[in-house]
Amino acid sequence: MRRRTALAVAGGAALAWGEWVNWRWSRVLVKDSGGGSVAVVVLGYRNPRPTVNLINRWRVRAGIRSVAADGAQETCLIFSGGPTGAGTTEAQLMADYAKSVLGYEGTVLLEDRSTTTWENITNVVPLLEGVDHIKIASQPAHALKARAYLRRQRPDLAERLVRADDYRPGEWIVVKPLLALYGLWTLRVLRADERKAAP
């Protein structure tokens, strides 16, 4: 009985820790949103099949709810992701899902060459030049990584980053501890890269 209780407490602590870490990361390197135009960048995830995968479906939904979050007058949804093994692109698969399944009718732009997160950011930069606010929609650790890349590539545009609606309490709760561990590893790599790049 004690063992079961200990395991239950440990499991509950792991879930709470994963929830807190993901909440915290969703609020790093962003400012409060205000008026003006908004671009919501949805980052693709490995999609070798001709149908949009589970993670990309969730990211599309997070992107769409990020559009609706503050009711900006001018908002565009940018899907970013290059070729898949199925002959199409992640960006196109996500856009098709947003329109045909979720009924999204707003402005959609595609960036369809990227194969890494660094490339995602590099290739969407030209689409972000004229907007007042930028949101990056993905799992919180991955979105934070992308925001850090934007800050490294274009600090001026990084000043326009605001929070996307990609964190919600209880969502993905079972895997949030694993996402948190992945995020810790990612941030460690980012810090090491920054130290190497420092003069």
N, C-alpha and C positions, 0 to 999 in steps of 0.2 A: 504493500500500500504506500509506504514512504517513497519507494522508487517511482511509482506512478505519479505521486504528487510532485516529486522533484522534476520528473520529465515534463509534467504539465506546466509547472512554474517556469522551467527553462524554455519551453516552447512559447509560452506567453510572453516571456521577456524578449525572445528573439523576434517575435512578430511586432512587439511594441518598438523595439530598436529599429527594425526595418522601416516601420511606418514613420518614425521620427526623422531618421536620416533622409528618407525620400522627401518628406515635407521640407526639411531644411534646404536640401539641394534645389528644390523648385523655386527657392527665394534668393539664390545666390547669383550675383552679377546681373541683377535686374533692378529697375526703378519702378516707381508707381506709374501706371498708365494715365494718360491724359487725353485731351482731344486730338483731333487730327487723323491722318490716314495711318492704317496699320497693315503690315504684311505678316502673315502667319506662315512660317516655313515648317513643312512636315517632312521629316527625314525618313527615308525608306530603310527597310531592313531586308536582308537576303531573301530573295523571292524567286527561286529557280523554276517554279511552276507557272502555268498560264493563268492561274487564279490568285487573287490577292491573299496573302497568308494571314494568320491570326494576329501577329504583332502589327503588321501594316494596317489591318482593319482597325485595330484599336487606335493606332496613331492617327488615322484619318478622322475617327470620331473625336479624338482629343483636339485635332486641328479645327474641326468644325465648331466644337463648343468654345474654343478659344476665339473664334471669329465673333461668336454671339456674346462673349463674356462682357464686353464693355460698350457694345452698340456703336462702334465707330462709324462715321459716315462713309468713309472710303476704306474698304478692306479687300485685300486679295489673298487668296490661298495659294501658296507655292508648294508644289509637290516636287521633291528632290530625290532622284535615284536613277541610276543608269541601267544598262541592259541586264536582262535576266537570262537564264538558260532557255527560256521559252520563246525568245525572239522578240519580245516586247521590252518595255522598260518598267522599272518599279514606279516611276513617276506616272506613267500612263495607266498602269494597273490601279494605283491609288485614286487617280482622277476619275477613272471609270466607275470605281466603287462609290466614290463620293456622290457622283451624279446619278448613276442608275439605281443604286441600292439605297443610299441615304437621302436622295432627292435634293442634293445641294445645288442651288441655282446661282450662286455668287460668282465673282470673277476668279478664274483659275489660271495659273501660269505653271508651266512645266520646265524643270531643269532635268534633263534626261541623259547626262553624261557621267555623273559621279559614281565612283565605286567605293569611296571611303568617306568618312565624316569630314576629313580635311578638304576633300574635293567638293563635298556638298556645300561647304561654306564658301570656298573659293568661287564656285560656279554660280551661286545664288547672289553674290555681291552685286553684280550689275542690275539685278532686279530689285535691290533694296535701296538704291541711291536716293530715290525721290520720296520715300515714305518717312513719316514722323516717328513711328514706333515699330519695333520688330519683336515678334514672338517666335520662339523655336519650340515646336511641339514634338516630344518624344518621351521615353521614360526619363524621369528626372535626372539620373546620373548621366545619361547620354545627351540630354539637352544641355546640361551644364558643361559637358565636354565641348559641345558645339559652340556654346556661348564663349568659352575660353578661347576656342580657335578663332572666332570672329574678333575677339579683343586683340588677339595676336596679329591677325591679318589686317584688320581695319578698326583701330581703336575709336575713330570718329563714329563709325556706324554702331559699334558696341555701346556707345553712350545712349543709343536709342532703344536698347533692349528693355522689354517689359515682360512680366510674367505671363506665360501661357497657362491655360486651364488643363495641364497635364498631370496634376496631382489631385487626387481626391481620397479622403480617408476611407480605408477599407477596400479600395480598388486594388486588385492584384495582391491582396494582403499576404497570401501564402508564399508568393515568390519575392516579396519585397526584401526580405533578409538577403536573398541571393543577389538581387539587384544592388543592394547596398554594398555587399562584398565586392561585386564587380566595379561599382563606382569608386570604392576606396582604392582598388588596384589602378583604375584609370587615372584617378587624381594623382596617385603616386608617380605614375609614368609622366603625366603632364608636368608635375613639379620638377622631375628630373630633366625633362626636355628644356624647361625654362632655365634651369641652372646651367645647362650646357650652352644655351644660346646667349646667356648673359656675358657681357664683355669682361 
